[in-house]
Amino acid sequence: SKATVSVLNCPTAHTPRFPKMKYVAAFLLARLAAAETGAEVNAAQIKQILASVDCKIDEDRLSEFLAEVEGKDVNELIANGTAKFASFGGGGGGAAAPAAAAGGAAAPA
């Protein structure tokens, strides 16, 4: 039988390829909501988010993830992660430049 996979890469029948990414995604969603109230993100919030999309929760992985991000600034974590992605290199060129508006006028911003 085929495993059902949600948008957060949360298989219901097998272990995900990147098992921590679902915790990262749920953490960032919880952090976004917490930013409005000034509250801290906790395991219960992450579990609630993951449960809402039928993700299996590995308590050990969740605890490990929370220990790794505890006391760290989310913006710094994202910046450090982005820098790591830069080392992967990239394929393909950038997007094509927008065409000039008719009559030679600049396109509106």
WONOR-V28353 format. One record per backbone hydrogen bond with DSSP energy under -0.5 kcal/mol. CO is the residue of the C=O (numbers start at 1). NH is the residue of the N-H. Records with the same first field share a line. If there is no record, write none. Layout:
CO = NH / NH
//
This chain:
4 = 12
6 = 9
9 = 11
11 = 56
16 = 19
18 = 21 / 22
20 = 23 / 24
21 = 25
22 = 26
23 = 27
24 = 28
25 = 29
26 = 30
27 = 31
28 = 32
29 = 33
30 = 34
31 = 35
32 = 36
33 = 36 / 37
34 = 37 / 38 / 39
42 = 46
43 = 47
44 = 48
45 = 49
46 = 50
47 = 51
48 = 52
49 = 53
50 = 53 / 55
51 = 54
56 = 58
57 = 59
58 = 62
59 = 63
60 = 64
61 = 65
62 = 66
63 = 67
64 = 68
65 = 69
66 = 70
69 = 72
73 = 77
74 = 78
75 = 79
76 = 80
77 = 81
78 = 82
79 = 83
80 = 84
81 = 85
82 = 86
83 = 87
84 = 87
85 = 88
86 = 89
101 = 104
102 = 105
105 = 101
//
